[in-house]
Amino acid sequence: MKATVLKNALLLSIGYVSNAFAASGAREDNSGLFVWIFLGFCALIVIAQLMPVMLLLFGFAKGLSKDKTAEPQTVKTK
């Protein structure tokens, strides 16, 4: 008897909640293949612009982290 009441309560609660998901209200953007190709091309341009910047920053960091000791140099005259 308790199992039947529990099953009925579960089915009623699921049936009641299912109406909330009937209209999702999701927006469809109708983006075709060419839109995604264009966006991918834009992403490639951005990545291509960021690569030299990253290499330059790593070069600066490498240059700053080197141990800089000044060695005396002799001047040769003719």
C-alpha positions as CSV (number, residue, x, y, z in Angstrom):
1,M,0.0,0.0,0.0
2,K,2.8,2.5,0.9
3,A,4.7,1.6,-2.2
4,T,1.7,2.4,-4.4
5,V,1.1,5.7,-2.7
6,L,4.8,6.6,-3.1
7,K,4.7,5.7,-6.8
8,N,1.6,7.7,-7.4
9,A,3.0,10.7,-5.6
10,L,6.2,10.4,-7.6
11,L,4.3,10.2,-10.9
12,L,2.1,13.1,-10.0
13,S,5.1,15.3,-9.1
14,I,7.0,14.4,-12.3
15,G,3.8,15.0,-14.4
16,Y,3.3,18.4,-12.7
17,V,6.9,19.5,-13.2
18,S,7.1,18.4,-16.8
19,N,4.9,21.3,-17.9
20,A,7.6,23.7,-16.7
21,F,10.0,22.3,-19.3
22,A,7.5,22.3,-22.2
23,A,8.5,25.8,-23.4
24,S,12.2,26.2,-23.0
25,G,12.3,29.7,-24.6
26,A,15.6,28.9,-26.2
27,R,16.6,31.3,-28.9
28,E,17.6,29.7,-32.3
29,D,20.2,31.7,-34.0
30,N,20.1,30.0,-37.5
31,S,23.8,30.2,-37.9
32,G,24.9,28.3,-40.9
33,L,28.2,26.7,-41.7
34,F,29.7,29.8,-43.2
35,V,29.1,31.8,-40.0
36,W,31.1,29.2,-38.0
37,I,33.8,29.2,-40.7
38,F,34.0,33.0,-40.4
39,L,34.2,32.9,-36.6
40,G,36.9,30.2,-36.8
41,F,38.9,32.4,-39.2
42,C,38.6,35.3,-36.8
43,A,39.9,33.1,-34.0
44,L,42.9,32.1,-36.1
45,I,43.7,35.7,-36.7
46,V,43.5,36.5,-33.0
47,I,45.8,33.5,-32.1
48,A,48.2,34.5,-34.9
49,Q,48.5,38.0,-33.3
50,L,49.0,36.6,-29.8
51,M,51.8,34.2,-30.6
52,P,54.5,36.9,-31.3
53,V,53.4,38.8,-28.2
54,M,53.8,35.7,-26.0
55,L,57.3,35.0,-27.5
56,L,58.3,38.6,-26.8
57,L,57.1,38.4,-23.2
58,F,58.9,35.1,-22.7
59,G,62.0,36.8,-24.1
60,F,61.7,39.7,-21.8
61,A,61.3,37.4,-18.8
62,K,64.2,35.3,-19.8
63,G,66.4,38.4,-20.2
64,L,65.4,39.8,-16.8
65,S,66.0,36.5,-15.1
66,K,69.6,36.1,-16.3
67,D,72.4,36.9,-13.9
68,K,73.9,40.1,-15.0
69,T,77.5,40.6,-13.9
70,A,79.7,43.3,-15.3
71,E,83.1,42.1,-16.4
72,P,85.9,44.6,-16.9
73,Q,87.0,45.1,-20.4
74,T,90.3,46.4,-21.7
75,V,90.4,49.1,-24.3
76,K,92.9,48.5,-27.1
77,T,94.4,51.5,-28.9
78,K,96.3,51.5,-32.1
